Amino acid sequence: PTKRRPFMWAIYERVPYEVRGVGIGENIVDLSDIGVGAVRLFIDAKKLALPMIAIDGSSGAHFPGSTFEMRPFKTFLFNGDPSKFIKNFQFNDVSEGLIPLIELSERLMDEISGLPKFTTGFDSKMINKTASGLGMLINAQGQLMRGAFENYQDNVIEPMAESFYDWNMEFNEDATIKGDYE
């Protein structure tokens, strides 16, 4: 046998002079941070655009045991007219400007990762509705994945098959399968 350890690994993308490679997650980590941040900003902007209440604390409207914490169905105790120290206000909704940033980060993640959304089952506006158009998209995506499949074949399947062959040639009890095949 070859005296090598039974350790096999597969990498998505090879890095010169390194044992490990780069995976899909490492390729798109920056774009993923941008997309997640944009979605969080979008949600926060939507929350801030909801109607809010301003309480004038200088009016002496603070009662013992009460807090300025806002939550649904909170009860306020008032002495007098509440319209003098509680006012409604609302911030402008600026979340619509974040949608193009979210879409851009999704599109760039599709391009850099080599795994477009349509290959994972998500419907996309970019999908061609004809069979030949979809076939061309899938073929283009397959060219990007070919390198990953070749790495898997070279680093996992072939060494594992060789290991099984070597073990069978040395330790299998059935002498009829033994030979000098390479």
C-alpha positions, 0 to 999 in steps of 0.5 A, a space after each residue: 500500500 501507499 502508506 498514506 493516511 486515510 484523510 480526504 478533503 474536498 475544497 470549492 476553490 483551490 488556493 495556491 500553496 495552501 492545504 485548505 481552499 476557499 468556500 462559497 461562504 468565504 467568497 461572499 462574506 463581505 457581500 453577505 454582511 452588506 446584505 444583512 446590514 441593509 436588511 437590518 437598516 430596512 427593518 429599523 427604518 420601518 420601525 422608526 416610520 411607525 407613529 410615535 408618542 412624545 412625552 414632555 417630561 418637564 411638565 411634571 407628568 411623572 407619577 410614582 412607579 411610572 416609567 417612560 418605557 413604551 410597550 403595547 397596551 401600556 396604561 398611562 395615568 393622567 391628572 388633567 388634559 393629556 394633550 398638553 404633554 403627550 404629542 403624536 409624531 412620525 419620522 419620514 419613511 426612508 426604507 425604500 432607498 434600501 431596497 436597491 442595495 439589498 437587491 444589488 447585494 443579492 445579485 452580486 452574491 449570485 454572481 460571485 458564488 456561482 450559485 444563482 437563486 434559480 438553481 436553489 429553487 427560488 423564483 427570480 425575475 432574471 429567469 428566462 421563461 423558455 426552455 432554451 433560455 433556462 437551459 443556457 442559464 443552467 449550462 453557464 452555471 454548470 461551468 462555474 461548478 465544474 471546478 468544484 466537482 473536479 476538486 471533489 473527484 481528485 481529492 475524495 473519490 479517486 483517493 477513496 477508490 484507490 484506498 479500497 483497492 489497496 485494502 482489498 489487494 492486501 487484506 481481502 480473503 477472496 484470492 480470486 479478486 487479487 491482481 496487479 490491475 492499476 
